Structure formats: structure tokens, C-alpha cells
Amino acid sequence: MINIKIIKTNFSNRLMDRDSYTDSEIKDILTLKKVAVVGMSRHSNKPAHFVPKYLSEQGFDIIPINPIADKILGKKSHKHLLSVEENIDIVDVFRPSNQVLPVVEDAIKIKPRVIWLQEGIHNLEAEDLARKHGIKVVYNRCMLAEHKRLF
């Protein structure tokens, strides 16, 4: 049985559950360094920009995925997750919950070890699909916040 914690997100007044990974498990996940960021933004005031920027500054190898950007943070931005030719450890998702399933379907094809749905993002169907393919799923957590908290 999965133990689900209920937390209040920063993005709304409603309650949203999150995964049940322990701090130790999250810390282990955060040792993986090659991260494709789906929905990465060019705009420095958005979490989809400053979170991967922080991660890059902490030694993570960030691969921007944004169909309308050529470069973000000086790195080539890929139009689509499937156009990345490198092995990816974590697919970090900055897309609305109702747009997560196609991202997960593509991610399954490239076989990352983890799919990380940022704080405020949760899609049970997509999460279950990823788990059925042996991919760990972290949801409704911020990689920046978790990294700062644990390291």
C-alpha cells in the first residue's frame, strides 16, 4: 500500500497529495544529474526558468525542452523530448497536470530513471503509466526546494 501525504501547495488553496518518497529516497534521486526540463521557460521570473537555473548552478546537466526557444541559459533548447539524443536520468515537467500524459508517453520511450512533476502538478493516469514501465514518479514537489532542503 502506498502511503500518501496531504500537503497544501503554494499554487492554490486546495489540498493536493504528493508522492510518498522518504527524504533518503528523494536525496538518492537528486544524485542523478542529467535532467531534461519539459516546459522550460526563457523568462527569468518563472519557476520553469529559475528552478532549472538553480539546478544547473548546483552541477545538474540541464537539457531545455521548449518548442519555441532556440536557446535557454545558453544551452540548445530541443523542440521535443524525443529529439534529445543523450541518455536522460530525470524528466522534470513544468506543464499543467492535464498536459502531462503525452509528456509521460514520450518519456517512456527514452526510459529515464525518474519523471519529476513539479509542485502543483499531479496526473494519476500518467503517473501509473510511468510506474508500469519501471519509472519512478515524483509529483507535487519542487526540485529546487527539495535540493535546498536536503543538501
N, C-alpha and C positions, 0 to 999 in steps of 0.2 A: 504494500500500500504506500502511495506517495503522500508525504506529509506536506501540506500546502500552508504557507504562512499568508496572512492577510495584512497588507500594508496600505497606507494611503499614498498615492502618487503625488508628485509635485505638479502634474499637469491638469489635475481635475480634483473635484471634491468627492468623487465616487471612489469606492474601495475597489482595488484590483489585487488579485492574488499574484504571487510570484513563485518561481521555482523553489525547490526545497534543498538546493545545494548548501552544504556547510561552508563555513569560511575557508576551511582547508581545501575543499574541492574547488572553490572559486579561485583561491590562490594558485592552485595547480593549473587551472585553465589559463590564468593570466601569465603563466610562464611561456605559453605559446606566443610566438612573436609575429607571424605573418598574417596580417588582418586585411581582408577586403571589406571596404566600408560602402555598403549599398545605400545610395541616397546622400552621399557626402556632398556638403554644400560649399560653394565658393564664398559665402557670406560669413565673415568672421564673428558676427553676433549670434549665429545659430549654433545650437548644440551639435548639429551634424557637421560643423566645421571645427569648433573648439575642442570637442571631445577627441576626434582623431588627431588634431594638432598636439594636444597634451600627450596622447599615446605615442606619437612619433617622437616627441621630446624625451620620452621615457624609454626609448630603444625599440619600440614596435616598428615593424616594417609595414607601413600603411599603403594600401592599393586603393585609390579612389575609384568608385563606380558612380558615374553620373553621365547620363546620355547627352547633356547639353554643355558640358565643360570639356575643354581640351586638357587643361592642367589645373590642379588644385594643390596648394602647398608646394609648388614646384615639381610635382610628380604627374606623370601622364595619367589622365583620367580615362578609364575604359567606359565605353558606351553601355556595356552589358557584362554581367558577371561571367558569362560563358566565354567572353573574349580574353579573359586572363589566362595566360599560358603557364604561369607559375603554380606550384602547389600552394594551397591556402590552408592555414590552420583554423582560422576563425572567420566566419562571415558575420560581420557586425551590421545590423539592419536598422536604418533610420527611415522607415516607411510606415505609413499608417497601418494599423492592425488589419484592416480589410484588404490591404495590398501585399500582405506577407506571403500568402500561399504560392504565387508564382515565383517569388524570390527563393523560397524553400525548394520548390520543384527544380529550379535551376541549380541551386546549391547541391542538391543530392547528386547531380551529375558530375560535380567536381570533387565530391567527397571530402569536405572539410571535417575536422575533428569536432568542431563546435559551431553552432549557429547561436549568435547572441542578439536577442531582441532588446533594444534599448528601453529605458524607463518609459512606461506608458504604453508599451507595445506587447500585445498578447493575442495569439490566434491559435486556439486549441487544435483545430484541424491541421494546420501547418506544423505545429509542434509534434503532434502524434505521428504525422507522416515522416518527419525527420528522424524521430526516435526509432521508428520501424526500420529505418535504413542505417541504424547504428550511430547516428549523430547525436551528440549531446546538445541539449537546448537550454540556454539560459534566457529567461524572459522577465520583463519589467524590472530591469536593473541597468544602471549606467556604468559602463566600463571605467570611466574616469573616476566616479565616486567610489567604486569598489576597489580600484587600484590605489587611490589615495588612502582609503580606509585600511587596506591590508598590507601596504608596503611602506 
